[in-house]
Amino acid sequence: MFKIVLFGAGGHARSCVEVIEKSKKYKIQFLVDNKKNLKLNPYKIIKEEKLLNIKKKCNKALISFGGIKNLELRNKKYLELKKIGFAFPVIISNTSYVSYNSNIGDGSILMNQSLVNAGAKIGKNCIINTRAVIEHDVTIQDNCHISTGSIVNGNVKIEKNTFIGSGSIIFNNIKIGKNCVVSAGSIIKRNIPDNAVIK
């Protein structure tokens, strides 16, 4: 098993820990978070003071905090850690289905019962959350969060730093721009421009 360190120790981290543990491919060394009074037994949570010392102990990492209204913090942390030499494996739940004709970028995590179909391309540092469906030939760019139970139908393109809320349905052939927030339960039948907030 490879050693891995998680950056973030909140609610999303708890789900990430379970996916990693059940995969039996990686052994979590510790979690890194500067917030006080966080606990995630049996793992130690350390402060982010000396990143180079952390890297000496373990050079594989996952960003384990989520993002809804602002995914820039995830992106900033990913780029910072990448710059100093951390490697970002793809983490896939044992209960996910991932087509052999799909492509998943470094640092992305596919949560329980997610589905990624033929021809799909998922960028770096993405969250494909529990029971999300990514259909054939979908392109999801870097640093996106496709939340629980969302359905992204065929040939959709979602540009970087975009959040798709729980239970949303994106119709075929739709393009959603960068830095967008699509609220939970939305039904998207038209193209969405950059920086849009869909309520």
The 8 nearest C-alpha neighbors of each residue, nearest first, counted from 0:
[[1, 25, 24, 26, 2, 23, 3, 27],
 [2, 0, 25, 26, 24, 3, 59, 27],
 [1, 3, 26, 25, 27, 57, 28, 0],
 [4, 2, 59, 27, 60, 28, 26, 57],
 [3, 5, 60, 29, 28, 27, 30, 59],
 [6, 4, 30, 61, 60, 63, 62, 7],
 [5, 7, 31, 62, 63, 30, 61, 32],
 [8, 6, 64, 63, 32, 31, 9, 5],
 [7, 9, 12, 32, 30, 31, 6, 37],
 [10, 8, 12, 11, 7, 64, 13, 37],
 [9, 11, 13, 12, 8, 14, 64, 65],
 [10, 12, 14, 13, 64, 9, 65, 63],
 [11, 13, 63, 15, 8, 9, 10, 14],
 [14, 12, 16, 10, 11, 15, 17, 9],
 [13, 15, 17, 11, 12, 16, 18, 10],
 [14, 16, 12, 18, 13, 17, 19, 11],
 [17, 15, 19, 13, 14, 18, 12, 20],
 [16, 18, 20, 14, 19, 15, 21, 13],
 [17, 19, 15, 92, 21, 16, 20, 22],
 [20, 18, 16, 22, 17, 21, 15, 25],
 [19, 21, 17, 22, 23, 18, 16, 25],
 [20, 22, 23, 18, 19, 17, 93, 92],
 [21, 23, 19, 24, 20, 93, 18, 92],
 [24, 22, 21, 20, 25, 19, 0, 26],
 [25, 23, 0, 22, 1, 26, 19, 20],
 [24, 26, 1, 0, 2, 23, 3, 27],
 [25, 27, 2, 1, 3, 0, 28, 24],
 [26, 28, 3, 29, 4, 2, 25, 5],
 [29, 27, 4, 3, 26, 2, 30, 42],
 [30, 28, 43, 4, 42, 27, 44, 5],
 [29, 31, 5, 44, 6, 4, 8, 45],
 [30, 32, 6, 45, 44, 46, 7, 47],
 [31, 33, 7, 46, 34, 8, 45, 47],
 [32, 34, 46, 47, 35, 31, 45, 7],
 [35, 33, 32, 37, 36, 46, 8, 7],
 [34, 36, 37, 33, 32, 38, 46, 44],
 [37, 35, 38, 34, 33, 44, 39, 32],
 [36, 38, 35, 34, 39, 8, 9, 44],
 [39, 37, 40, 36, 44, 8, 43, 42],
 [38, 40, 42, 41, 37, 8, 13, 43],
 [41, 39, 42, 38, 43, 44, 13, 37],
 [40, 42, 39, 43, 38, 29, 44, 27],
 [43, 41, 40, 29, 39, 44, 30, 28],
 [42, 44, 29, 30, 45, 41, 40, 39],
 [45, 43, 30, 31, 29, 42, 32, 46],
 [46, 44, 31, 32, 30, 43, 47, 29],
 [47, 45, 33, 32, 31, 48, 44, 34],
 [48, 46, 31, 49, 33, 32, 50, 45],
 [47, 49, 46, 50, 45, 33, 52, 53],
 [50, 48, 52, 51, 47, 53, 46, 54],
 [49, 51, 53, 52, 54, 48, 47, 80],
 [50, 52, 54, 53, 49, 55, 83, 56],
 [53, 51, 55, 54, 50, 49, 56, 48],
 [54, 52, 50, 56, 51, 55, 57, 49],
 [53, 55, 58, 57, 51, 56, 52, 50],
 [56, 54, 52, 53, 57, 51, 58, 50],
 [57, 55, 53, 54, 52, 58, 28, 2],
 [56, 58, 54, 55, 59, 2, 3, 53],
 [57, 59, 54, 85, 86, 60, 55, 56],
 [60, 58, 86, 3, 85, 87, 57, 4],
 [59, 61, 4, 87, 3, 5, 86, 85],
 [62, 60, 5, 63, 106, 87, 6, 4],
 [61, 63, 6, 64, 5, 7, 60, 73],
 [64, 62, 12, 7, 6, 5, 61, 11],
 [65, 63, 7, 11, 62, 12, 9, 66],
 [66, 64, 11, 63, 67, 73, 70, 144],
 [65, 67, 70, 69, 68, 64, 73, 144],
 [66, 68, 69, 162, 70, 65, 180, 144],
 [67, 69, 66, 180, 70, 162, 179, 161],
 [68, 70, 71, 67, 66, 72, 160, 178],
 [69, 71, 66, 73, 72, 160, 67, 74],
 [70, 72, 74, 73, 69, 75, 160, 66],
 [73, 71, 75, 74, 70, 76, 69, 66],
 [74, 72, 76, 71, 70, 75, 77, 62],
 [73, 75, 71, 77, 72, 76, 142, 78],
 [74, 76, 72, 78, 77, 73, 71, 79],
 [75, 77, 79, 73, 78, 74, 80, 72],
 [78, 76, 74, 80, 79, 75, 81, 73],
 [77, 79, 81, 75, 76, 80, 82, 74],
 [80, 78, 76, 82, 77, 81, 75, 83],
 [81, 79, 77, 82, 83, 85, 78, 76],
 [80, 82, 78, 85, 84, 83, 79, 77],
 [83, 81, 79, 80, 84, 78, 85, 77],
 [84, 82, 80, 81, 85, 79, 51, 50],
 [83, 85, 81, 82, 86, 80, 58, 54],
 [84, 86, 58, 81, 80, 59, 83, 60],
 [85, 87, 59, 58, 60, 84, 88, 81],
 [88, 86, 106, 105, 60, 59, 61, 85],
 [89, 87, 106, 105, 90, 86, 59, 60],
 [88, 90, 106, 107, 105, 108, 91, 87],
 [89, 91, 108, 88, 109, 107, 92, 19],
 [92, 90, 109, 108, 93, 89, 110, 95],
 [93, 91, 94, 18, 95, 111, 110, 109],
 [92, 94, 95, 22, 91, 21, 111, 18],
 [93, 95, 112, 92, 111, 96, 113, 110],
 [96, 94, 112, 113, 92, 93, 111, 114],
 [95, 97, 114, 115, 113, 98, 94, 112],
 [98, 96, 115, 114, 116, 95, 99, 101],
 [97, 99, 116, 100, 117, 101, 115, 96],
 [98, 100, 101, 97, 117, 102, 116, 118],
 [101, 99, 117, 98, 118, 102, 119, 116],
 [102, 100, 119, 118, 98, 117, 99, 120],
 [101, 103, 120, 121, 119, 104, 100, 118],
 [102, 104, 121, 120, 122, 101, 105, 107],
 [105, 103, 123, 122, 121, 107, 106, 102],
 [106, 104, 123, 87, 89, 88, 107, 124],
 [105, 107, 87, 124, 89, 88, 123, 61],
 [108, 106, 124, 125, 89, 105, 123, 126],
 [107, 109, 90, 126, 91, 89, 110, 127],
 [110, 108, 91, 127, 92, 128, 90, 113],
 [109, 111, 129, 128, 92, 113, 127, 108],
 [110, 112, 129, 94, 92, 113, 95, 130],
 [113, 111, 95, 130, 94, 129, 114, 110],
 [112, 114, 130, 95, 131, 129, 111, 110],
 [115, 113, 96, 132, 95, 133, 97, 116],
 [114, 116, 97, 133, 98, 134, 96, 132],
 [115, 117, 135, 134, 98, 119, 133, 97],
 [118, 116, 135, 100, 98, 101, 119, 136],
 [117, 119, 136, 101, 100, 135, 116, 120],
 [118, 120, 136, 137, 101, 135, 117, 138],
 [121, 119, 102, 138, 101, 103, 139, 137],
 [122, 120, 139, 103, 104, 138, 102, 140],
 [123, 121, 141, 104, 140, 139, 103, 125],
 [122, 124, 104, 141, 105, 125, 107, 106],
 [123, 125, 107, 106, 142, 141, 105, 122],
 [126, 124, 107, 142, 143, 123, 144, 141],
 [125, 127, 144, 108, 128, 107, 145, 109],
 [128, 126, 109, 145, 110, 144, 108, 131],
 [127, 129, 110, 146, 147, 131, 126, 145],
 [128, 130, 147, 110, 111, 113, 131, 112],
 [131, 129, 113, 112, 148, 147, 132, 128],
 [130, 132, 148, 149, 113, 147, 129, 128],
 [133, 131, 150, 114, 113, 151, 134, 149],
 [134, 132, 115, 151, 114, 116, 150, 131],
 [133, 135, 116, 152, 153, 151, 132, 137],
 [134, 136, 117, 116, 153, 118, 119, 137],
 [137, 135, 118, 119, 154, 153, 117, 138],
 [136, 138, 119, 154, 155, 135, 153, 156],
 [139, 137, 156, 120, 119, 121, 157, 140],
 [140, 138, 121, 157, 122, 156, 120, 158],
 [139, 141, 122, 159, 158, 121, 157, 138],
 [142, 140, 122, 123, 159, 143, 124, 125],
 [141, 143, 125, 124, 160, 159, 123, 74],
 [144, 142, 125, 160, 161, 141, 162, 159],
 [143, 145, 126, 162, 125, 146, 127, 163],
 [146, 144, 163, 127, 128, 162, 126, 143],
 [145, 147, 165, 128, 164, 163, 144, 149],
 [148, 146, 165, 129, 128, 131, 149, 130],
 [147, 149, 131, 166, 130, 165, 129, 146],
 [150, 148, 166, 167, 131, 165, 147, 168],
 [151, 149, 132, 168, 131, 152, 169, 167],
 [150, 152, 169, 133, 132, 134, 168, 149],
 [151, 153, 171, 134, 170, 169, 150, 155],
 [152, 154, 135, 171, 134, 155, 137, 136],
 [155, 153, 137, 172, 136, 171, 156, 135],
 [154, 156, 172, 137, 173, 153, 174, 171],
 [157, 155, 138, 174, 137, 139, 175, 158],
 [158, 156, 139, 175, 174, 140, 138, 176],
 [157, 159, 177, 140, 176, 139, 175, 156],
 [158, 160, 140, 177, 141, 161, 142, 143],
 [161, 159, 178, 143, 142, 70, 177, 141],
 [162, 160, 179, 178, 143, 159, 177, 180],
 [161, 163, 144, 180, 143, 67, 145, 181],
 [164, 162, 181, 145, 146, 180, 144, 161],
 [165, 163, 183, 182, 146, 181, 167, 162],
 [166, 164, 183, 147, 146, 149, 167, 148],
 [165, 167, 149, 148, 184, 183, 147, 164],
 [168, 166, 184, 185, 149, 165, 183, 186],
 [167, 169, 150, 186, 149, 151, 187, 185],
 [168, 170, 187, 151, 152, 186, 150, 167],
 [169, 171, 188, 152, 187, 173, 168, 172],
 [172, 170, 152, 153, 173, 155, 154, 169],
 [173, 171, 155, 154, 153, 170, 174, 156],
 [174, 172, 155, 190, 171, 189, 170, 156],
 [175, 173, 156, 190, 155, 157, 191, 176],
 [176, 174, 191, 157, 190, 158, 156, 192],
 [177, 175, 193, 192, 158, 191, 157, 179],
 [176, 178, 158, 193, 159, 179, 161, 160],
 [179, 177, 161, 160, 194, 193, 159, 176],
 [180, 178, 161, 194, 195, 177, 196, 193],
 [179, 181, 196, 162, 161, 197, 182, 163],
 [180, 182, 197, 163, 164, 196, 162, 179],
 [183, 181, 164, 198, 197, 185, 180, 184],
 [182, 184, 164, 165, 185, 167, 166, 181],
 [183, 185, 167, 166, 165, 182, 186, 164],
 [186, 184, 167, 183, 182, 187, 168, 181],
 [187, 185, 168, 167, 169, 188, 184, 170],
 [186, 188, 169, 189, 170, 168, 185, 167],
 [189, 187, 170, 186, 169, 173, 190, 171],
 [190, 188, 187, 173, 191, 174, 170, 175],
 [189, 191, 174, 173, 175, 192, 188, 187],
 [190, 192, 175, 176, 174, 189, 193, 195],
 [193, 191, 176, 195, 175, 194, 190, 177],
 [192, 194, 176, 177, 195, 178, 179, 191],
 [195, 193, 179, 178, 177, 192, 196, 176],
 [196, 194, 179, 193, 192, 197, 180, 191],
 [195, 197, 180, 179, 181, 198, 194, 182],
 [198, 196, 181, 182, 180, 195, 185, 179],
 [197, 182, 196, 181, 185, 183, 180, 184]]
